[in-house]
Amino acid sequence: MPPESSEAMICSYECTFCKSCVENIIKNVCPNCGGGFCQRPIRPSINHKGNNFLGNDPASTVIKHRTVDIQKHKLFARDIKSSDPKDR
């Protein structure tokens, strides 16, 4: 997802999915670690202070697609999706 997207959701291991997939397909269970998701922060595009912005630290252009096997994910998530991510 582009760095300015407000639709990007991220887990604590920085796995990133779109909001629609998190809510409707993987049901807030990361298929890689089992954790939950929150909205990914947007890195500033303008240098407000200390060169901490996209121009100095650009987002990666390498896209890593990892296919989610929906049937396997349903089995994986079955017992943990109803618990709060902080309790997993």
Steps between C-alpha positions, in 0.01 A plus 500: 500500500632848425656683796225763503215246514261531793363156405818314605473282808808363677575236765778522760734316261421759231304265276283736296159436346222723374222587742238314296699174511570533873133557580330275247738218412761437769274627782769698687727196537841535336558188290872521577505546879141482629503855634250774437524811285480875541513783249853550368634848573581721205863612479524877442575602142646836609814556709356656814797409722826306486459354147239254630282484190439296185749704297783391729367152586292390200257213524617176344401443140535122540160339531494164675182317415431206725187322396261422782335160472154596624399148605820448701464847649145425614630195687792697643279789612203294619602481866670838537292748300246545777764598755629854525840532327660607831400162648634281218 
